[in-house]
Amino acid sequence: MAIAYVPNDYFIANESTKTRKLTITPATPISIVKEGTSKLSKATAAQLKRSYEGKLYRLSIVNNKVVKLTEIYTP
């Protein structure tokens, strides 16, 4: 498969169609980009749920549990 254009310079390849369910606990550190800036700020799972769509995140996973979640700034 040849790719001629990659929107926003990000391309994530995942040939697996398997859906995975991962656990985020209250102890999971969550960092999201503060609106209008490029700076990260601490967030709750509820804040993440309200604004996660269409954004990129780096997940650190151990035994199917998210141990750290950080939004990736995209200009």
PyMOL Python script that loads the backbone (N, CA, C, O; Angstrom):
from pymol import cmd

cmd.read_pdbstr("""\
ATOM      1  N   MET A   1       0.836  -1.167   0.000  1.00  0.00           N
ATOM      2  CA  MET A   1       0.000   0.000   0.000  1.00  0.00           C
ATOM      3  C   MET A   1       0.887   1.237   0.000  1.00  0.00           C
ATOM      4  O   MET A   1       1.751   1.381   0.865  1.00  0.00           O
ATOM      5  N   ALA A   2       0.684   2.112  -0.943  1.00  0.00           N
ATOM      6  CA  ALA A   2       1.451   3.350  -1.040  1.00  0.00           C
ATOM      7  C   ALA A   2       0.650   4.485  -0.419  1.00  0.00           C
ATOM      8  O   ALA A   2      -0.542   4.638  -0.685  1.00  0.00           O
ATOM      9  N   ILE A   3       1.309   5.265   0.396  1.00  0.00           N
ATOM     10  CA  ILE A   3       0.645   6.391   1.043  1.00  0.00           C
ATOM     11  C   ILE A   3       1.189   7.670   0.427  1.00  0.00           C
ATOM     12  O   ILE A   3       2.391   7.931   0.484  1.00  0.00           O
ATOM     13  N   ALA A   4       0.314   8.458  -0.154  1.00  0.00           N
ATOM     14  CA  ALA A   4       0.730   9.682  -0.818  1.00  0.00           C
ATOM     15  C   ALA A   4       0.631  10.893   0.102  1.00  0.00           C
ATOM     16  O   ALA A   4       1.351  11.875  -0.080  1.00  0.00           O
ATOM     17  N   TYR A   5      -0.256  10.826   1.085  1.00  0.00           N
ATOM     18  CA  TYR A   5      -0.479  11.969   1.953  1.00  0.00           C
ATOM     19  C   TYR A   5      -0.758  11.495   3.376  1.00  0.00           C
ATOM     20  O   TYR A   5      -1.566  10.592   3.592  1.00  0.00           O
ATOM     21  N   VAL A   6      -0.093  12.103   4.325  1.00  0.00           N
ATOM     22  CA  VAL A   6      -0.311  11.772   5.725  1.00  0.00           C
ATOM     23  C   VAL A   6      -0.795  13.033   6.430  1.00  0.00           C
ATOM     24  O   VAL A   6      -0.013  13.966   6.614  1.00  0.00           O
ATOM     25  N   PRO A   7      -2.070  13.084   6.831  1.00  0.00           N
ATOM     26  CA  PRO A   7      -2.600  14.301   7.458  1.00  0.00           C
ATOM     27  C   PRO A   7      -1.884  14.635   8.765  1.00  0.00           C
ATOM     28  O   PRO A   7      -1.650  13.759   9.598  1.00  0.00           O
ATOM     29  N   ASN A   8      -1.544  15.892   8.933  1.00  0.00           N
ATOM     30  CA  ASN A   8      -0.885  16.397  10.145  1.00  0.00           C
ATOM     31  C   ASN A   8       0.439  15.716  10.444  1.00  0.00           C
ATOM     32  O   ASN A   8       0.913  15.766  11.579  1.00  0.00           O
ATOM     33  N   ASP A   9       1.039  15.086   9.459  1.00  0.00           N
ATOM     34  CA  ASP A   9       2.350  14.432   9.584  1.00  0.00           C
ATOM     35  C   ASP A   9       2.369  13.276  10.575  1.00  0.00           C
ATOM     36  O   ASP A   9       3.443  12.883  11.031  1.00  0.00           O
ATOM     37  N   TYR A  10       1.212  12.722  10.920  1.00  0.00           N
ATOM     38  CA  TYR A  10       1.140  11.574  11.809  1.00  0.00           C
ATOM     39  C   TYR A  10       0.559  10.394  11.062  1.00  0.00           C
ATOM     40  O   TYR A  10      -0.444  10.527  10.361  1.00  0.00           O
ATOM     41  N   PHE A  11       1.178   9.255  11.207  1.00  0.00           N
ATOM     42  CA  PHE A  11       0.658   8.034  10.609  1.00  0.00           C
ATOM     43  C   PHE A  11       0.817   6.920  11.622  1.00  0.00           C
ATOM     44  O   PHE A  11       1.930   6.634  12.062  1.00  0.00           O
ATOM     45  N   ILE A  12      -0.270   6.295  11.992  1.00  0.00           N
ATOM     46  CA  ILE A  12      -0.231   5.204  12.951  1.00  0.00           C
ATOM     47  C   ILE A  12      -0.654   3.940  12.227  1.00  0.00           C
ATOM     48  O   ILE A  12      -1.771   3.845  11.718  1.00  0.00           O
ATOM     49  N   ALA A  13       0.240   2.977  12.185  1.00  0.00           N
ATOM     50  CA  ALA A  13      -0.061   1.725  11.494  1.00  0.00           C
ATOM     51  C   ALA A  13      -0.401   0.652  12.520  1.00  0.00           C
ATOM     52  O   ALA A  13       0.366   0.395  13.448  1.00  0.00           O
ATOM     53  N   ASN A  14      -1.549   0.039  12.341  1.00  0.00           N
ATOM     54  CA  ASN A  14      -1.964  -1.048  13.208  1.00  0.00           C
ATOM     55  C   ASN A  14      -2.755  -2.018  12.345  1.00  0.00           C
ATOM     56  O   ASN A  14      -3.930  -1.789  12.057  1.00  0.00           O
ATOM     57  N   GLU A  15      -2.119  -3.081  11.940  1.00  0.00           N
ATOM     58  CA  GLU A  15      -2.765  -4.032  11.044  1.00  0.00           C
ATOM     59  C   GLU A  15      -3.769  -4.929  11.773  1.00  0.00           C
ATOM     60  O   GLU A  15      -4.563  -5.615  11.129  1.00  0.00           O
ATOM     61  N   SER A  16      -3.742  -4.929  13.076  1.00  0.00           N
ATOM     62  CA  SER A  16      -4.660  -5.747  13.854  1.00  0.00           C
ATOM     63  C   SER A  16      -6.015  -5.053  13.963  1.00  0.00           C
ATOM     64  O   SER A  16      -6.088  -3.846  14.191  1.00  0.00           O
ATOM     65  N   THR A  17      -7.068  -5.818  13.798  1.00  0.00           N
ATOM     66  CA  THR A  17      -8.417  -5.264  13.963  1.00  0.00           C
ATOM     67  C   THR A  17      -8.986  -5.597  15.342  1.00  0.00           C
ATOM     68  O   THR A  17     -10.147  -5.309  15.631  1.00  0.00           O
ATOM     69  N   LYS A  18      -8.165  -6.198  16.176  1.00  0.00           N
ATOM     70  CA  LYS A  18      -8.605  -6.584  17.509  1.00  0.00           C
ATOM     71  C   LYS A  18      -8.863  -5.344  18.374  1.00  0.00           C
ATOM     72  O   LYS A  18      -8.020  -4.452  18.470  1.00  0.00           O
ATOM     73  N   THR A  19     -10.023  -5.306  18.989  1.00  0.00           N
ATOM     74  CA  THR A  19     -10.358  -4.233  19.919  1.00  0.00           C
ATOM     75  C   THR A  19      -9.825  -4.605  21.293  1.00  0.00           C
ATOM     76  O   THR A  19      -9.975  -5.739  21.750  1.00  0.00           O
ATOM     77  N   ARG A  20      -9.206  -3.639  21.936  1.00  0.00           N
ATOM     78  CA  ARG A  20      -8.647  -3.888  23.257  1.00  0.00           C
ATOM     79  C   ARG A  20      -9.325  -2.978  24.269  1.00  0.00           C
ATOM     80  O   ARG A  20      -9.601  -1.812  23.984  1.00  0.00           O
ATOM     81  N   LYS A  21      -9.589  -3.511  25.436  1.00  0.00           N
ATOM     82  CA  LYS A  21     -10.126  -2.710  26.535  1.00  0.00           C
ATOM     83  C   LYS A  21      -9.023  -2.568  27.561  1.00  0.00           C
ATOM     84  O   LYS A  21      -8.464  -3.557  28.036  1.00  0.00           O
ATOM     85  N   LEU A  22      -8.720  -1.340  27.895  1.00  0.00           N
ATOM     86  CA  LEU A  22      -7.668  -1.046  28.851  1.00  0.00           C
ATOM     87  C   LEU A  22      -8.263  -0.332  30.050  1.00  0.00           C
ATOM     88  O   LEU A  22      -9.241   0.405  29.922  1.00  0.00           O
ATOM     89  N   THR A  23      -7.680  -0.551  31.200  1.00  0.00           N
ATOM     90  CA  THR A  23      -8.180   0.040  32.439  1.00  0.00           C
ATOM     91  C   THR A  23      -7.391   1.291  32.792  1.00  0.00           C
ATOM     92  O   THR A  23      -6.161   1.300  32.769  1.00  0.00           O
ATOM     93  N   ILE A  24      -8.130   2.351  33.120  1.00  0.00           N
ATOM     94  CA  ILE A  24      -7.524   3.554  33.682  1.00  0.00           C
ATOM     95  C   ILE A  24      -8.049   3.656  35.106  1.00  0.00           C
ATOM     96  O   ILE A  24      -9.258   3.729  35.325  1.00  0.00           O
ATOM     97  N   THR A  25      -7.148   3.662  36.061  1.00  0.00           N
ATOM     98  CA  THR A  25      -7.553   3.733  37.464  1.00  0.00           C
ATOM     99  C   THR A  25      -7.472   5.183  37.953  1.00  0.00           C
ATOM    100  O   THR A  25      -6.877   6.027  37.284  1.00  0.00           O
ATOM    101  N   PRO A  26      -8.057   5.473  39.096  1.00  0.00           N
ATOM    102  CA  PRO A  26      -7.926   6.830  39.653  1.00  0.00           C
ATOM    103  C   PRO A  26      -6.464   7.217  39.899  1.00  0.00           C
ATOM    104  O   PRO A  26      -6.141   8.404  39.958  1.00  0.00           O
ATOM    105  N   ALA A  27      -5.590   6.232  40.041  1.00  0.00           N
ATOM    106  CA  ALA A  27      -4.171   6.522  40.284  1.00  0.00           C
ATOM    107  C   ALA A  27      -3.390   6.767  38.986  1.00  0.00           C
ATOM    108  O   ALA A  27      -2.231   7.178  39.037  1.00  0.00           O
ATOM    109  N   THR A  28      -4.010   6.521  37.827  1.00  0.00           N
ATOM    110  CA  THR A  28      -3.319   6.706  36.553  1.00  0.00           C
ATOM    111  C   THR A  28      -3.078   8.195  36.321  1.00  0.00           C
ATOM    112  O   THR A  28      -4.028   8.978  36.283  1.00  0.00           O
ATOM    113  N   PRO A  29      -1.796   8.598  36.162  1.00  0.00           N
ATOM    114  CA  PRO A  29      -1.534  10.005  35.863  1.00  0.00           C
ATOM    115  C   PRO A  29      -1.971  10.329  34.427  1.00  0.00           C
ATOM    116  O   PRO A  29      -1.582   9.643  33.481  1.00  0.00           O
ATOM    117  N   ILE A  30      -2.774  11.370  34.281  1.00  0.00           N
ATOM    118  CA  ILE A  30      -3.284  11.794  32.986  1.00  0.00           C
ATOM    119  C   ILE A  30      -2.831  13.227  32.753  1.00  0.00           C
ATOM    120  O   ILE A  30      -3.022  14.096  33.605  1.00  0.00           O
ATOM    121  N   SER A  31      -2.228  13.467  31.588  1.00  0.00           N
ATOM    122  CA  SER A  31      -1.809  14.817  31.221  1.00  0.00           C
ATOM    123  C   SER A  31      -2.408  15.155  29.867  1.00  0.00           C
ATOM    124  O   SER A  31      -2.261  14.401  28.905  1.00  0.00           O
ATOM    125  N   ILE A  32      -3.086  16.298  29.799  1.00  0.00           N
ATOM    126  CA  ILE A  32      -3.661  16.744  28.532  1.00  0.00           C
ATOM    127  C   ILE A  32      -3.146  18.146  28.231  1.00  0.00           C
ATOM    128  O   ILE A  32      -2.720  18.877  29.125  1.00  0.00           O
ATOM    129  N   VAL A  33      -3.196  18.504  26.947  1.00  0.00           N
ATOM    130  CA  VAL A  33      -2.733  19.817  26.526  1.00  0.00           C
ATOM    131  C   VAL A  33      -3.775  20.858  26.931  1.00  0.00           C
ATOM    132  O   VAL A  33      -4.957  20.738  26.609  1.00  0.00           O
ATOM    133  N   LYS A  34      -3.311  21.867  27.637  1.00  0.00           N
ATOM    134  CA  LYS A  34      -4.201  22.942  28.074  1.00  0.00           C
ATOM    135  C   LYS A  34      -4.667  23.720  26.848  1.00  0.00           C
ATOM    136  O   LYS A  34      -3.857  24.137  26.020  1.00  0.00           O
ATOM    137  N   GLU A  35      -5.978  23.911  26.741  1.00  0.00           N
ATOM    138  CA  GLU A  35      -6.558  24.559  25.561  1.00  0.00           C
ATOM    139  C   GLU A  35      -5.932  25.928  25.306  1.00  0.00           C
ATOM    140  O   GLU A  35      -5.780  26.744  26.215  1.00  0.00           O
ATOM    141  N   GLY A  36      -5.573  26.155  24.035  1.00  0.00           N
ATOM    142  CA  GLY A  36      -4.982  27.430  23.640  1.00  0.00           C
ATOM    143  C   GLY A  36      -3.490  27.517  23.859  1.00  0.00           C
ATOM    144  O   GLY A  36      -2.877  28.550  23.587  1.00  0.00           O
ATOM    145  N   THR A  37      -2.880  26.405  24.363  1.00  0.00           N
ATOM    146  CA  THR A  37      -1.435  26.393  24.600  1.00  0.00           C
ATOM    147  C   THR A  37      -0.856  25.081  24.085  1.00  0.00           C
ATOM    148  O   THR A  37      -1.569  24.232  23.550  1.00  0.00           O
ATOM    149  N   SER A  38       0.441  24.940  24.258  1.00  0.00           N
ATOM    150  CA  SER A  38       1.088  23.664  23.958  1.00  0.00           C
ATOM    151  C   SER A  38       1.560  22.992  25.246  1.00  0.00           C
ATOM    152  O   SER A  38       2.313  22.020  25.205  1.00  0.00           O
ATOM    153  N   LYS A  39       1.112  23.516  26.394  1.00  0.00           N
ATOM    154  CA  LYS A  39       1.563  23.016  27.692  1.00  0.00           C
ATOM    155  C   LYS A  39       0.649  21.916  28.214  1.00  0.00           C
ATOM    156  O   LYS A  39      -0.571  21.960  28.056  1.00  0.00           O
ATOM    157  N   LEU A  40       1.280  20.927  28.842  1.00  0.00           N
ATOM    158  CA  LEU A  40       0.520  19.839  29.456  1.00  0.00           C
ATOM    159  C   LEU A  40       0.054  20.244  30.850  1.00  0.00           C
ATOM    160  O   LEU A  40       0.741  20.971  31.567  1.00  0.00           O
ATOM    161  N   SER A  41      -1.118  19.762  31.211  1.00  0.00           N
ATOM    162  CA  SER A  41      -1.598  19.960  32.574  1.00  0.00           C
ATOM    163  C   SER A  41      -2.228  18.659  33.056  1.00  0.00           C
ATOM    164  O   SER A  41      -2.699  17.846  32.261  1.00  0.00           O
ATOM    165  N   LYS A  42      -2.227  18.480  34.370  1.00  0.00           N
ATOM    166  CA  LYS A  42      -2.823  17.276  34.951  1.00  0.00           C
ATOM    167  C   LYS A  42      -4.328  17.313  34.722  1.00  0.00           C
ATOM    168  O   LYS A  42      -4.949  18.376  34.723  1.00  0.00           O
ATOM    169  N   ALA A  43      -4.905  16.112  34.525  1.00  0.00           N
ATOM    170  CA  ALA A  43      -6.339  16.027  34.266  1.00  0.00           C
ATOM    171  C   ALA A  43      -6.915  14.799  34.955  1.00  0.00           C
ATOM    172  O   ALA A  43      -6.193  13.894  35.371  1.00  0.00           O
ATOM    173  N   THR A  44      -8.223  14.798  35.061  1.00  0.00           N
ATOM    174  CA  THR A  44      -8.930  13.643  35.606  1.00  0.00           C
ATOM    175  C   THR A  44      -9.459  12.801  34.454  1.00  0.00           C
ATOM    176  O   THR A  44      -9.449  13.236  33.302  1.00  0.00           O
ATOM    177  N   ALA A  45      -9.917  11.601  34.767  1.00  0.00           N
ATOM    178  CA  ALA A  45     -10.515  10.741  33.748  1.00  0.00           C
ATOM    179  C   ALA A  45     -11.762  11.401  33.162  1.00  0.00           C
ATOM    180  O   ALA A  45     -12.027  11.260  31.968  1.00  0.00           O
ATOM    181  N   ALA A  46     -12.522  12.110  33.976  1.00  0.00           N
ATOM    182  CA  ALA A  46     -13.722  12.800  33.494  1.00  0.00           C
ATOM    183  C   ALA A  46     -13.357  13.894  32.488  1.00  0.00           C
ATOM    184  O   ALA A  46     -14.041  14.051  31.478  1.00  0.00           O
ATOM    185  N   GLN A  47     -12.292  14.647  32.751  1.00  0.00           N
ATOM    186  CA  GLN A  47     -11.847  15.677  31.812  1.00  0.00           C
ATOM    187  C   GLN A  47     -11.373  15.047  30.507  1.00  0.00           C
ATOM    188  O   GLN A  47     -11.652  15.566  29.426  1.00  0.00           O
ATOM    189  N   LEU A  48     -10.666  13.944  30.606  1.00  0.00           N
ATOM    190  CA  LEU A  48     -10.199  13.232  29.417  1.00  0.00           C
ATOM    191  C   LEU A  48     -11.395  12.762  28.593  1.00  0.00           C
ATOM    192  O   LEU A  48     -11.401  12.905  27.370  1.00  0.00           O
ATOM    193  N   LYS A  49     -12.386  12.212  29.244  1.00  0.00           N
ATOM    194  CA  LYS A  49     -13.563  11.685  28.554  1.00  0.00           C
ATOM    195  C   LYS A  49     -14.287  12.776  27.763  1.00  0.00           C
ATOM    196  O   LYS A  49     -14.840  12.507  26.696  1.00  0.00           O
ATOM    197  N   ARG A  50     -14.285  13.995  28.280  1.00  0.00           N
ATOM    198  CA  ARG A  50     -14.975  15.099  27.607  1.00  0.00           C
ATOM    199  C   ARG A  50     -14.224  15.604  26.376  1.00  0.00           C
ATOM    200  O   ARG A  50     -14.831  16.217  25.498  1.00  0.00           O
ATOM    201  N   SER A  51     -12.915  15.358  26.295  1.00  0.00           N
ATOM    202  CA  SER A  51     -12.146  16.016  25.231  1.00  0.00           C
ATOM    203  C   SER A  51     -11.182  15.107  24.474  1.00  0.00           C
ATOM    204  O   SER A  51     -10.302  15.614  23.778  1.00  0.00           O
ATOM    205  N   TYR A  52     -11.312  13.789  24.580  1.00  0.00           N
ATOM    206  CA  TYR A  52     -10.312  12.900  23.983  1.00  0.00           C
ATOM    207  C   TYR A  52     -10.425  12.737  22.465  1.00  0.00           C
ATOM    208  O   TYR A  52      -9.430  12.458  21.797  1.00  0.00           O
ATOM    209  N   GLU A  53     -11.610  12.905  21.929  1.00  0.00           N
ATOM    210  CA  GLU A  53     -11.857  12.575  20.525  1.00  0.00           C
ATOM    211  C   GLU A  53     -11.002  13.406  19.565  1.00  0.00           C
ATOM    212  O   GLU A  53     -10.901  14.625  19.699  1.00  0.00           O
ATOM    213  N   GLY A  54     -10.389  12.722  18.596  1.00  0.00           N
ATOM    214  CA  GLY A  54      -9.616  13.380  17.558  1.00  0.00           C
ATOM    215  C   GLY A  54      -8.214  13.795  17.979  1.00  0.00           C
ATOM    216  O   GLY A  54      -7.544  14.533  17.257  1.00  0.00           O
ATOM    217  N   LYS A  55      -7.769  13.334  19.125  1.00  0.00           N
ATOM    218  CA  LYS A  55      -6.446  13.712  19.619  1.00  0.00           C
ATOM    219  C   LYS A  55      -5.553  12.480  19.714  1.00  0.00           C
ATOM    220  O   LYS A  55      -6.038  11.349  19.697  1.00  0.00           O
ATOM    221  N   LEU A  56      -4.251  12.706  19.815  1.00  0.00           N
ATOM    222  CA  LEU A  56      -3.284  11.621  19.941  1.00  0.00           C
ATOM    223  C   LEU A  56      -2.810  11.524  21.384  1.00  0.00           C
ATOM    224  O   LEU A  56      -2.649  12.531  22.072  1.00  0.00           O
ATOM    225  N   TYR A  57      -2.592  10.288  21.826  1.00  0.00           N
ATOM    226  CA  TYR A  57      -2.134  10.063  23.196  1.00  0.00           C
ATOM    227  C   TYR A  57      -1.033   9.013  23.222  1.00  0.00           C
ATOM    228  O   TYR A  57      -1.022   8.084  22.415  1.00  0.00           O
ATOM    229  N   ARG A  58      -0.124   9.173  24.146  1.00  0.00           N
ATOM    230  CA  ARG A  58       0.904   8.161  24.409  1.00  0.00           C
ATOM    231  C   ARG A  58       0.436   7.411  25.647  1.00  0.00           C
ATOM    232  O   ARG A  58       0.225   8.002  26.706  1.00  0.00           O
ATOM    233  N   LEU A  59       0.277   6.106  25.498  1.00  0.00           N
ATOM    234  CA  LEU A  59      -0.161   5.274  26.611  1.00  0.00           C
ATOM    235  C   LEU A  59       0.992   4.401  27.076  1.00  0.00           C
ATOM    236  O   LEU A  59       1.655   3.758  26.262  1.00  0.00           O
ATOM    237  N   SER A  60       1.231   4.375  28.357  1.00  0.00           N
ATOM    238  CA  SER A  60       2.160   3.420  28.954  1.00  0.00           C
ATOM    239  C   SER A  60       1.294   2.336  29.570  1.00  0.00           C
ATOM    240  O   SER A  60       0.474   2.605  30.448  1.00  0.00           O
ATOM    241  N   ILE A  61       1.483   1.101  29.102  1.00  0.00           N
ATOM    242  CA  ILE A  61       0.599   0.004  29.489  1.00  0.00           C
ATOM    243  C   ILE A  61       1.388  -1.119  30.146  1.00  0.00           C
ATOM    244  O   ILE A  61       2.430  -1.538  29.643  1.00  0.00           O
ATOM    245  N   VAL A  62       0.878  -1.602  31.278  1.00  0.00           N
ATOM    246  CA  VAL A  62       1.448  -2.757  31.969  1.00  0.00           C
ATOM    247  C   VAL A  62       0.290  -3.686  32.310  1.00  0.00           C
ATOM    248  O   VAL A  62      -0.651  -3.286  32.995  1.00  0.00           O
ATOM    249  N   ASN A  63       0.359  -4.922  31.831  1.00  0.00           N
ATOM    250  CA  ASN A  63      -0.689  -5.919  32.090  1.00  0.00           C
ATOM    251  C   ASN A  63      -2.087  -5.408  31.756  1.00  0.00           C
ATOM    252  O   ASN A  63      -3.013  -5.553  32.555  1.00  0.00           O
ATOM    253  N   ASN A  64      -2.238  -4.814  30.582  1.00  0.00           N
ATOM    254  CA  ASN A  64      -3.517  -4.283  30.100  1.00  0.00           C
ATOM    255  C   ASN A  64      -4.085  -3.154  30.953  1.00  0.00           C
ATOM    256  O   ASN A  64      -5.276  -2.853  30.870  1.00  0.00           O
ATOM    257  N   LYS A  65      -3.251  -2.537  31.762  1.00  0.00           N
ATOM    258  CA  LYS A  65      -3.666  -1.380  32.551  1.00  0.00           C
ATOM    259  C   LYS A  65      -2.832  -0.173  32.117  1.00  0.00           C
ATOM    260  O   LYS A  65      -1.613  -0.266  31.977  1.00  0.00           O
ATOM    261  N   VAL A  66      -3.501   0.946  31.908  1.00  0.00           N
ATOM    262  CA  VAL A  66      -2.798   2.170  31.543  1.00  0.00           C
ATOM    263  C   VAL A  66      -2.176   2.735  32.818  1.00  0.00           C
ATOM    264  O   VAL A  66      -2.884   3.097  33.757  1.00  0.00           O
ATOM    265  N   VAL A  67      -0.846   2.808  32.841  1.00  0.00           N
ATOM    266  CA  VAL A  67      -0.158   3.326  34.020  1.00  0.00           C
ATOM    267  C   VAL A  67       0.229   4.795  33.850  1.00  0.00           C
ATOM    268  O   VAL A  67       0.631   5.454  34.809  1.00  0.00           O
ATOM    269  N   LYS A  68       0.101   5.306  32.607  1.00  0.00           N
ATOM    270  CA  LYS A  68       0.359   6.726  32.341  1.00  0.00           C
ATOM    271  C   LYS A  68      -0.259   7.056  30.990  1.00  0.00           C
ATOM    272  O   LYS A  68      -0.141   6.284  30.039  1.00  0.00           O
ATOM    273  N   LEU A  69      -0.925   8.215  30.912  1.00  0.00           N
ATOM    274  CA  LEU A  69      -1.558   8.654  29.676  1.00  0.00           C
ATOM    275  C   LEU A  69      -1.198  10.121  29.464  1.00  0.00           C
ATOM    276  O   LEU A  69      -1.456  10.968  30.320  1.00  0.00           O
ATOM    277  N   THR A  70      -0.596  10.408  28.308  1.00  0.00           N
ATOM    278  CA  THR A  70      -0.156  11.776  28.004  1.00  0.00           C
ATOM    279  C   THR A  70      -0.614  12.161  26.613  1.00  0.00           C
ATOM    280  O   THR A  70      -0.341  11.451  25.645  1.00  0.00           O
ATOM    281  N   GLU A  71      -1.312  13.288  26.507  1.00  0.00           N
ATOM    282  CA  GLU A  71      -1.708  13.773  25.191  1.00  0.00           C
ATOM    283  C   GLU A  71      -0.467  14.271  24.448  1.00  0.00           C
ATOM    284  O   GLU A  71       0.444  14.843  25.046  1.00  0.00           O
ATOM    285  N   ILE A  72      -0.452  14.046  23.144  1.00  0.00           N
ATOM    286  CA  ILE A  72       0.633  14.525  22.298  1.00  0.00           C
ATOM    287  C   ILE A  72       0.165  15.823  21.644  1.00  0.00           C
ATOM    288  O   ILE A  72      -0.869  15.850  20.976  1.00  0.00           O
ATOM    289  N   TYR A  73       0.923  16.886  21.840  1.00  0.00           N
ATOM    290  CA  TYR A  73       0.567  18.187  21.277  1.00  0.00           C
ATOM    291  C   TYR A  73       0.625  18.118  19.754  1.00  0.00           C
ATOM    292  O   TYR A  73       1.628  17.690  19.182  1.00  0.00           O
ATOM    293  N   THR A  74      -0.440  18.534  19.114  1.00  0.00           N
ATOM    294  CA  THR A  74      -0.478  18.624  17.656  1.00  0.00           C
ATOM    295  C   THR A  74      -0.928  20.047  17.303  1.00  0.00           C
ATOM    296  O   THR A  74      -2.053  20.441  17.610  1.00  0.00           O
ATOM    297  N   PRO A  75      -0.047  20.809  16.661  1.00  0.00           N
ATOM    298  CA  PRO A  75      -0.395  22.203  16.325  1.00  0.00           C
ATOM    299  C   PRO A  75      -1.521  22.298  15.306  1.00  0.00           C
ATOM    300  O   PRO A  75      -1.920  23.400  14.928  1.00  0.00           O
TER     301      PRO A  75
END
""", "prot")
cmd.dss("prot")
cmd.show_as("cartoon", "prot")
cmd.util.cbc("prot")
cmd.orient("prot")
